[in-house]
Amino acid sequence: MFSDVKCQLPGPNSKKFIEKSQIYEPGGTSQHAPIVWDSANGVLIKDVDGNTYIDFTSGVLVTNVGHCHPKLVDAVQKAAAKLMNCYNFPTPERVTLAQRLVEITPENLDVAFMVTTGSDATEAAIRAAKRYTGCYEILSFYGGFHGRTGGAMSVAGTTGTKKKYGPVMPGSIQAPYAYCYRCPFKAKPETCDFLCVDFLDRVIEAQSTGDLAALIVEPYQGSSGFIVPPDGYLTRLQEWAKDKGILFILDEVQASFGRTGKMFALEWEDLRPNLLCMGKGLGSGVPAAAMMAESRIMKALEAGEMSSTNGGNPLSCAAALAVIDIMEEEKLPENALKVGGYLFERFKNVQKDVDILGDVRGRGLVIGLEFVTDKESKTPSGEIAAEVIRRCCQNGVVMGSVGAYGHILRVAPPLVITMEQAEEAADIIEKVLREF
Ligand SMILES: Cc1ncc(COP(=O)(O)O)c(C=O)c1O
């Protein structure tokens, strides 16, 4: 037994902090279990009431190497005692990280630009694409999420991200993504031959002023509910972008560093984006993000034209270097593939018998469980997802939900999860689902 929940939730201590949080920091973003985290180790979280849970969130896909990995903690402690900030002067850590990132990404990406958050990385990619091409339009996708800063928000396609924020960045054009469970063309992936990519021509004919700079896309849509497109879709998109003479920006802020069972999700289709955004798992808990680029693109910018106060600070760089080492030494992408494959099959089996589980999809340790009132109508049900979250937490597994109606549960444990831990968590989730 890894999890061990002893009280009704929320426990008395959690309750106190939740009440305070509702007063002093109201407006949380997504549904989650009613607990207050106190500490965590690997895959296990302890709350302020002393209960232990299996973490199926990785704190929004961040702690890929597991919570408080001893090597990461050691690297951070040493770096903190040595040098924490130096603006954008080179440091050994920063230069080594830039070189390492260039070495592990596709060969066309030969320079790195360090930032602090995923939004910084996508914003930087949009800026670089505009300066290089001299054009200002950016094509993005329904259901896409690239952060909450102005430019990133403008290219979002998630429900509510832009609502009541006024005019978005001029030139923000959007088109359907390959969300096959709810295909807007009512097509089938087996036979459609990527109708949604062909449709992009119509979108551009109708909406572009002839100033298209780039497209930005996630390898799987994270915030919309782990929507994994069919194999070949991203290659077709990349070809389409090349054909149109625009840049291809891949947003792997969420998908990289082992999450899908490869170090980078782009490896599944051997993609060659012109700009690549990364964040979250790169620091695995320490804020760190980067944009990888082709040097010909960055040469279009004047020195100092893009900057970031905390981007590339020695502390974050030391953390990111430790993360890459841990990933390679412990073969975490391989583990994600093995354990993810097991979990995927378990949930697919459950889906056969459980009418509220409309869709199960994923790759590696990115598995989305989409809840509906029934399989026939496919009506999304956030209420069911919320109840599943509550019951799973009560039994020792912490999960979170996303999607337009909060109806999609994310199965995304840290990549260090063992088969035994995965089995225990799957038993709990399966029992909860079968009881519905
Ligand atoms: C694909 C993607 N891009 C960008 C971001 C924004 O990252 P951050 O919250 O670190 O700014 C996110 C965050 O969820 C994301 O999932």
The ligand as a MOL file (V3000), in Angstrom:
LIG
                    3D

  0  0  0     0  0            999 V3000
M  V30 BEGIN CTAB
M  V30 COUNTS 16 16 0 0 0
M  V30 BEGIN ATOM
M  V30 1 C 1.3930 23.6180 -24.2060 0
M  V30 2 C 1.5860 24.7450 -23.2270 0
M  V30 3 N 2.2040 25.8620 -23.6250 0
M  V30 4 C 2.4140 26.8970 -22.7740 0
M  V30 5 C 1.9920 26.8380 -21.4700 0
M  V30 6 C 2.2160 27.9880 -20.5360 0
M  V30 7 O 3.1860 27.6620 -19.5960 0
M  V30 8 P 3.3220 28.5240 -18.2480 0
M  V30 9 O 2.1070 28.2710 -17.4190 0
M  V30 10 O 4.5910 28.0000 -17.6290 0
M  V30 11 O 3.4570 29.9520 -18.6500 0
M  V30 12 C 1.3370 25.6820 -21.0060 0
M  V30 13 C 0.8620 25.5820 -19.6220 0
M  V30 14 O 0.0500 24.7920 -19.2520 0
M  V30 15 C 1.1350 24.6050 -21.9090 0
M  V30 16 O 0.5100 23.4840 -21.5400 0
M  V30 END ATOM
M  V30 BEGIN BOND
M  V30 1 1 1 2
M  V30 2 1 2 3
M  V30 3 2 2 15
M  V30 4 2 3 4
M  V30 5 1 4 5
M  V30 6 1 5 6
M  V30 7 2 5 12
M  V30 8 1 6 7
M  V30 9 1 7 8
M  V30 10 2 8 9
M  V30 11 1 8 10
M  V30 12 1 8 11
M  V30 13 1 12 13
M  V30 14 1 12 15
M  V30 15 2 13 14
M  V30 16 1 15 16
M  V30 END BOND
M  V30 END CTAB
M  END
